[in-house]
Amino acid sequence: DADLIWGFAGFGLVLLLAAIRIPLALCLFGVGLLGLGLVDGNLRGVYFALQAETFANFVRWEYSIIPLFLLMGEFALRGGLGRGLFDAAAAR
């Protein structure tokens, strides 16, 4: 099957690029973009798909939890809640 061969070729290309000390994120991104262009047959369409997917992934409401969790941790640190919890856990 041609898709399986392209998949193994992409995997080999990622390993080759990683072996010559290219950062892994760039290896995966580049090979993925190249593979998407080969499957789609249109690199211009790949650019627009990449742009739409990036925006769609960054505007998810679930990601709003991350800064709020960090803010809660900062409040706990400044209020001394962390030290009190560790002291309570250490007491026997």
Secondary structure, DSSP 8 states (H G I E B T S, - for coil): -HHHHHHHHHHHHHHHHHHTT--HHHHHHHHHHHHHHHHHS-HHHHHHHHHHHHHHHHT-GGGGHHHHHHHHHHHHHHHTHHHHHHHHHH--
